[in-house]
Amino acid sequence: MEISLLMIITVVIYLLATAIFGYIGYKQTANSSDFLVAGRKQHPMIMALSYGATFISTSAIVGFGGAAASMGMGMLWLTFLNIFVGIFIAFVYFGKRTRKMGHSLDAHTFPELMGRRYESRFIQGASGLLIFIFMPLYAGAVMIGGAVFLQQVFGINYEVALLFFAAITAVYVVFGGMKGVMYTDAFQGAIMFIGMAILLVFTYVKLGGVITAHEKLTALAPMVPAGMAKAGHQGWTSMPKFASPMWMSLVTTLVMGVGLGVLAQPQLSVRFMTVKSNKELNRAVIIGGIFILMMTGVAFTVGALSNVYFVEKYKMISLDVTKTDPAVLKAMDEGTYIPPKEEQTAPAKTVPVTAVKAAEATAPAAAKPPERKAVPDNIIPIYIAKAMPEWFTALFMVTLLAAAMSTLSSQFHTMGTALSRDFYEKGLEIKSKNTLLLNKLGTSIGIIFAVVVAWLLPKALEGGSNIIAIGTSLFFGLCATAFIPMYIGALYSKTVTKTAAIASFLIGSLTSLFWMTFFHTKESAALKICKFIFNKDTLAANPVIATLDPIVVALPVSFIVIVVVSLMTKKTEEKHLKKCFEGIEKLAAKTAKGGK
Amino acid sequence: MLGLEGTGVALAYIFTILATLLCIVYGWVNWNKGDEHEKKEVKEEIKWEKKDSKLTK
């Protein structure tokens, strides 16, 4: 990446503004309630932007945008779920009850809400521990992305960039607590919104308008590489072939795994407890819906359409562009590129393969340069650098930094409170005289742990570019299977018992971890435990099982367990249920009648 | 439809926009609704904050 003075100035201004918002949060944090749930009085705009900016990390834009460039616009089903499930269902059907129940039970964190609802010290402590152990993988993934960015912008080494990135975020999380996190999130969310809106408009205008751009992308179907066509790819404006490996990966892992997993993300659920009434949640639905459309909707559309741009410019699809030497691309931009002799003689117009492929097919093996691997994560950055004006490249880079920091700050906050309030104070029953100080201390320990993980991860696992996707999907999948049945039971059912919630939590998370370790190749190959014991990457006999996401297996198991065990165990006391559902049933009845 | 070849993708495009419209309409219609518990909750909060401030000191 070529770094301009403009980019450095933009990043410095952005960091200063972030520091100011973090400082405002610090000045307004006086007690635990401020630190944990931002005093429960946040403006709907701040809440919605904070929720959205936390939800959307750099990997959602760059990683998943790159996935859309290779798999096509079928990825928009994930945007649909992000908006319909991640915003509408989450705010209206989960958010309102979470807020009210959280208030009635004086809960300040997601594990605390579950623990108090089911009257279980174990649930709060174990949920806190699960978050504290596994969230660093997700936080590590986000931190790696941010650190690599700073490394490139300032030309510093990776370790220094990692420490710098973590330190800036840490300062406003530890001192500013949830208020610092939410104010900076809202600011970062606003930058992300502007960046993505400009990207969408520029792309459609550049490619001739909405319908024309789509038609051009449709016309590229014959250029799908043979290997991808075999895996089920049918063109960028068609869904992959039903039940093919690509369909399984797109539908079960990306669309369902991430689309449904969002419902039980502790760092998101806690935001419902930061507003003073359901009115704020009603208003936040508008901002949240539009924000997510502009994030993943734009990233997936532009990601897929990047193929049209690259084919028009270089006669190759996006994936092949990432395989091409940047010096070759630069020479092609300047019109000084001289293709190898074999490529010149290849009948380019009649062969529906890329220029690089044509060269590969005709060049003698001995003369072939070493094969570069396609890196989907590089598609969006290359597209921005090539297709957009320079000033936008600077803005977009800050957009990505904002996306990483807003997600990371909430992860730090959630990990810290999981350790201090949920595991230490409740799980181990150790009373503290100064809970605010303890929360700050827990957050600091959580941050150090996450930094160590981010530092060790690339060393421990091979193939650095996969870490971001694996860390994210592992945490999303685990949260979904461990928490969703228990969370729905807590908010909507009086018959789900404490024992059932514990059983569902344990069996759900263990099934998910087991499937990731031994069957789902994406994680099992990286974790290497299956390889160590059985000398193969997966125990799955056929590719469909190997690509079946853990959530598809473990979530139904977790649901069955919670229902069956509830039927077999002692009911919760009526008095406690009354306290939990205070104000909720009246609200539900009014909603059903079309009132408030 | 919309220049998109497959029905699956065209539906995803349309549903995505419809889901956003649903959020907008819902928020618009319920803009001033949902604050009926506010007074009671504020009283509870004042009580908690006093307790919390004592612990923090």
Interface residues (C-beta under 8 A of the other chain):
Chain A: A30 N31 S32 S33 R40 G72 M73 G74 L76 W77 T79 F80 I83 F84 I87 F88 V92 K96 K100 H103 D106 V210 I211 T212 A213 H214 E215 L217 T218 A221 Q234 G235 T237 S238 M239 K276 S277 N278 K279 E280 L281 N282 R283 A284 V285 I286 I287 G288 G289 I290 I292 L293 G297 K433 N434 T435 L436 L437 G583 L587 K596
Chain B: L2 G3 L4 E5 G6 G8 V9 A12 Y13 F15 T16 I17 A19 T20 L22 C23 I24 Y26 G27 W28 N30 W31 N32 K33 G34 D35 E36 H37 E38 E41 V42 E44 E45 W48 E49 D52 S53 L55 T56
